[in-house]
Each structure stands twice: as structure tokens, then as C-alpha cells.
Amino acid sequence: MSLKNLLAARWTALLVMSLVTVLPDSSRAQSLEQAFSIVQQAVEDGSIPGAAVLIMQDGEVIAEKTFGLCEISAGRPFRMDTICWVASLTKPVTATAAMKLVERGKLDLDAPVVNYLPVLAQLATQDGRKQSVTIRHLMSHSSGIPASVPLRPSFFFTQDWFDRSLAEVVDAIAARPLDFVPGSRAEYSNAAPYVLGRIVEVVSGQPFGQFVRNEVLDPLDMHDTGFEVAPEKCERTAVVYRREQGKLSIYCQYDPDWDVRMTMPDGGLFSTPKDIAQFANSFLNPASQLLQPESIQSMLTKQNESFGLGWIRDREHQFSHWGSSGTLVWADQKSKVVGVFFSQIQDFELLASLRESFRSEVDRAFQN
């Protein structure tokens, strides 16, 4: 049965929409409603099962809405506290964890990674020439490390994968040739964050996931965010769907029995829109005290045509990141607006268009 048909019978009762603040600027409110209608239409026509969106300005949530379902078979509605797999939104969190060690003088952005992980001493391009990859290269997708994560299967929400370690993945990365000379260009890599995460472990003396919890998540009160979902919160966790050749299937349904040793630095976090908004807002608000202003400036400075350190720099005054699960967060340094879009379906082309349309309409509301 198609997603559209599955939703049709439940649509009226289960579409949840809640505008938390009536904006004083009527034109702005109208523009935001237009943004929300884009998402609503995507649910109504069966493009996505459901979604949650949130708009924050100056650290305050000014609007949030939910649409459709987070689990089709159970008829479970999307809510603002629905926990979602955020996929690659994890990458700026990983970079932030590393930056905490830079601030303490334990990491140097321009130091070769071999200084911290001797196993990487043989990194070389395909012609056999040894190359020096730096921490900065890892954080700006300019390391030359191939995109794919070695040892990881195409479907990785399994206990076998969660039993792996970052050290094992780094050993496998060390055995592969680089795709290009580090720093010569930028190419998105899911594998490079594993090297960065392993360095965080070695330098901090803590498991990567624990360091992220202690140094990033807890200071920002991101209590619904983590590489694992607490058993009592599993009923709030969305099912992740995947559409292939027009057919919808379940990609991930969180299992509370998983023992997550592999805390994926490239995309392992689960979170809520509010938690992710708080994280992005910390880069707009120096008073957040998560990072020093100099560190924030470094992470938001374009290192190449597309990336800062951990963040994508794709629009003027803005930094962002998206995830393959249908997620997006962006923040505007001029308007102090943070926008979050969470869906839970893998359909790259459709979601890329939907997220960008929603983002553009929200940006339009704050142009003046």
C-alpha cells in the first residue's frame, strides 16, 4: 500500500500543528505559515510520513509545528519531543568536541593526525606519495580520506556494527589510499570524522560518546540527544523510512536492546528539534559558554568553497548541516534565527528540495 493511502484515513485526526507564538509582524507570520504549508503539503500528498519544524530567534522558540506520523503502522503522530535519528547533523557536534580539546591546548588544528594516531603514518595518495593530513583537513572535508566508512555495511543499525570500535575503523582507513592531496580540494567524507572521533578518544582518555556527552550535550541541556536512546524514551523515537524505486520500507526502528559501542562520529546521534536548535544557537550566542568566541569564529570561517570546520557554509551569513535521514539545521548570523526541519525518511532528491524550499521561505520571513 502507498504511503499516501496509509496516511489518508488518519490524516484529519493525526495531523498535529501547534504555533506556539503569534508573531506581531503579520507579514512575517504569513511567510512562516507559507513555510509550514510546504511541509504540510508534503505530508498530505504522501511524499513524507511526517515532520517537525522549529524556528528560534535570539535563543527563544518563536514557532514550532508537527505534521503527520512518526510511525505509520502504529498511527503514532509526530510530536515536538519525538526523538529522531539526525544522521550527519552529528558532524558539527563531533567537530565541536574536538574544538574543546583545541581550546585546552591538547589538539592543534594544523598538526598532522599522525602526531595523535601513529597508525596513520603511511597515509599516501594512490601514486604512493606519503601525505600529511591535519586536524583542520578532517574538520573541513579536505583530507583526501575516501568518503565511505570502511567495515560499515550498507545497513548498519545492527548489533554487529555497534560492536565495532573507532580504532578498528581507523586501522582500516590507514590501509586505504587517499583520494587526493590533502588541502588541494574539498570532498565530503563520512570516514574522516572517524579519525577525528578516535583522536578525541586518545587525547581525552575517554570514550568518544562519553566525551561528547560531558563536553557538549550536557552543558547545553541536550538531554534528549545521544548515541543511544534510553529505554524509557524509546516510545518517543521515530521510525526511519526509506523510499527506493517508489516503494517505502523501514530503514531503522530503534531497538532498546542494542549495546552501542560504536558511537558513529559521522552520523550516530538521535535528538529532538529543540536540542539541535540549542546546539546551533550556541554558535550565535557567545554567552552560551560552550566554546570561546575565537573557537566559534574558527569553526564558522570558510576553509574552502563549501565548508567551515564541521559546518557547511552555503549561504551568506549562514551555517548549516543536513542529514540523510531527512534532517536539517541552519542558523543566520545576521538575523539570529535558527531553523530546524526534521523528517525521518531517506529519499535524497525529494528531501533536498523540500528542505531547501522550507528554509528559503523561512529566510524570506526574516529578510527585513
Helices and strands as residue ranges (DSSP letters): H 3-8, H 11-14, H 26-44, E 50-57, E 60-71, E 76-77, E 84-85, G 87-89, H 90-103, G 113-115, G 118-122, H 135-139, H 159-162, H 166-174, H 192-204, H 208-212, I 213-217, G 218-220, G 231-236, E 240-244, E 247-252, E 270-271, H 273-281, G 286-288, H 293-300, E 312-315, E 318-323, E 327-332, E 337-343, E 345-346, H 348-365
